[in-house]
Amino acid sequence: MKEIELELINRLGLHARAASKLVQSASSFDSQVWLSHQDKRVNAKSIMGVLLLAAPCGSRLTLEVDGPDEDAAAEAIAGLVADRFGEGE
């Protein structure tokens, strides 16, 4: 199992478009993927779960990945967050 701390640096935080990109990325892997923010832990393959985190810019998230492709999944999701979900701001 891999566990990584992420910081949301895009201006709008984890809004609908960013959440959709994150869910699409997580869903492309066989591993189980979980996100935690404050006291909430959700399945990162669920758009409703990810949106329920309501994480604004500057939030710290914990990414947990467990499965056969956990390294690739963690790298892809961390890269997406670091790239500001492709939003450029």
C-alpha positions, 0 to 999 in steps of 0.5 A: 500500500502507498500513502501520499500527502497531496496539496491542492494548488489549483485556484478552485480546489477540488471542484467538479471538473477537477474531481471528474479528472481525478476520478477518471484517472483513479478509475483507469487503475485496478488498485483501490484508491482512497482520498482523505480530507479532514475527517472524511475518507472516500473512494477516489473512483466515486465522483460523488465521494470526491465532491463530498470532500469539498476541498478548497485550494490549499487543502491537504489530502491523503491519497491511499492506493493499494493493488497491483498497479499502485505505484503507477496509480499514485504517480498519475494522481499525484502528477494530476494534482501537481499539474493543477488538473491541467487548469494552468492556475 
